[in-house]
């Protein structure tokens, strides 16, 4: 009698859909995750282990560090932490690792030469026999890159001062951060640089009135009576007219000599320009608050983009990279909370009051010139620009419980419409990508354009993760968008976040993340090269750049996901599972742990332990790499062949990664090999 070999079948699981905590298992595609952390939905399909983050102060990024391997014939001891010197080339390098005859260096200055001698502290240590470049072994390569990154990471400091980072802003290619001083008596604005954080100089302000001739920036004014002088950094016209000799406002000044007298003439030479209304006083920032900024251009031309901001503790401000200008709105308590620039108006919020400047004039807040106020029914939590129709713009205004839309282009035609009563947004969580997104009590809400009446239509995008939303919504601290990845991101004070991926208006899924550091504020912006940059300020005083590096600032990235139970469309038929193939894509060494639960993890079936599988996803192309700094035979896509054993009606696959060495990688598909058996009894 001939024996029949059981037919082996193949089930393709396309990973996608994100996290789903509530939909019944049999109603879900097999690629949906039931539990997940630190994976994200990729716009090209599959789940991607998130990229790390690293501390930032303007110095060289740790993840950009490179290393070099010097193979040596040593006659003396070379240790980690030494600086080696090439005796012929004069090149230097910091030793980050030692292995047999290999001396691994980073922070290389100059180029080491084969056959030259090396020394440490003027003591000869041997001769270089080969300048190897990078390691051919994937794990060793990742390890050396991590050690090189650690060297540069140690040089990056906190924002000087005490307490949490109060805000961050990316402007004109530099990052700015606010933090209280060491005594907690004032906030200080800092700028990133190649040597780290530097405090931004705030000048003095003095008021003027009876202005009859326009005062240009950069001139020196002299008090007619006192003889005092001051260099004008910025002239701020707040009311009146130069031609009518009624101009008044403030002067931002530096290099003050002598003591001005209130009421005296301000002159250039013998010509009177204005009168002194108040004496020069140092601009300072009250401690605390939360800094929010908007980059806008009121003057036209690329050189006129400026930073506008609000903190809730100080007057709103303008900053052009050099001169900080407090903006006086006339409010008794002039400390706006939120800021937005829309249709050439500067908008500030004061509790339930939305106020806007004159058209094209961010310094002028008088209704006579077109400034105005719109009263809401509760404190405003977010102001965000919305897509408008062909003839008008729109501004989304959120309170905790309501959503309103401001149509129009100026005070002449502004019209406020109450859009959605009962649905609002948590502070600092509104963002605009293809449409507006905000975190509400019911989860992430979108406000997309529509041809229907009202021009907008709301939708809830996180109905399938209610447990996560309920646990985190009151901890929200901020949000960003990553346009390169098509993601809306909202963050929480415990270091967690939610990444929602959208492609062409369709939600691909949402996945939670858990950082290793607490988040107090965050921003996204466009880098000078056109890419996206993301930063967050922490409670520990550091600023971190997101989507950068292989670690959580040197710590491991613990990533895991559990897929739903997959019955392969036959929930009452037992299958003998034989094998699995996991398709990975990336450009570095990758390592995953694969596990699975059989039959709803019943104790009646022996359950297997997780196993580790490695892949070298490094690939190289001719004419694109530097010799000795690439790896032959690499591949940026490869399957991991997984051993699977056991018989059950279904299987739930687990994937995890726990490392500080690995670059981001994507799990695209899983193919399961199985044989059909009998039905359940």
Secondary structure as UniProt FT lines:
FT   STRAND          9..14
FT   HELIX           25..27
FT   TURN            30..31
FT   STRAND          33..37
FT   STRAND          39..41
FT   TURN            43..44
FT   STRAND          47..49
FT   STRAND          53..55
FT   HELIX           62..64
FT   STRAND          67..74
FT   TURN            80..81
FT   STRAND          83..86
FT   TURN            87..89
FT   STRAND          92..99
FT   TURN            100..101
FT   STRAND          102..109
FT   TURN            114..115
FT   STRAND          117..120
FT   TURN            121..122
FT   STRAND          123..133
FT   HELIX           138..153
FT   TURN            154..155
FT   STRAND          162..171
FT   TURN            172..173
FT   STRAND          174..180
FT   TURN            182..183
FT   STRAND          187..191
FT   TURN            194..195
FT   STRAND          198..199
FT   STRAND          204..211
FT   TURN            217..218
FT   STRAND          220..223
FT   TURN            224..226
FT   STRAND          229..239
FT   TURN            242..245
FT   STRAND          247..257
FT   TURN            262..263
FT   STRAND          265..268
FT   TURN            269..270
FT   STRAND          271..276
FT   STRAND          281..282
FT   STRAND          292..297
FT   HELIX           302..304
FT   STRAND          305..310
FT   STRAND          316..319
FT   STRAND          324..327
FT   STRAND          339..342
FT   TURN            343..344
FT   STRAND          345..350
FT   TURN            351..352
FT   STRAND          353..356
FT   TURN            359..360
FT   TURN            362..363
FT   HELIX           367..369
FT   STRAND          372..375
FT   STRAND          380..386
FT   STRAND          394..399
FT   STRAND          402..407
FT   TURN            411..413
FT   STRAND          415..421
FT   TURN            427..428
FT   STRAND          431..432
FT   STRAND          436..440
FT   TURN            441..442
FT   STRAND          443..449
FT   TURN            453..454
FT   STRAND          456..460
FT   HELIX           463..465
FT   HELIX           466..472
FT   HELIX           473..475
FT   STRAND          476..482
FT   TURN            483..486
FT   STRAND          487..492
FT   TURN            493..494
FT   STRAND          496..503
FT   TURN            504..505
FT   STRAND          506..514
FT   STRAND          521..526
FT   TURN            528..529
FT   STRAND          532..537
FT   TURN            539..540
FT   STRAND          543..546
FT   TURN            553..554
FT   STRAND          557..563
FT   TURN            568..569
FT   TURN            571..572
FT   STRAND          573..586
FT   STRAND          589..598
FT   HELIX           599..601
FT   TURN            603..604
FT   STRAND          611..616
FT   TURN            622..623
FT   TURN            627..628
FT   TURN            632..633
FT   STRAND          637..643
FT   STRAND          647..648
FT   STRAND          651..659
FT   STRAND          665..679
//
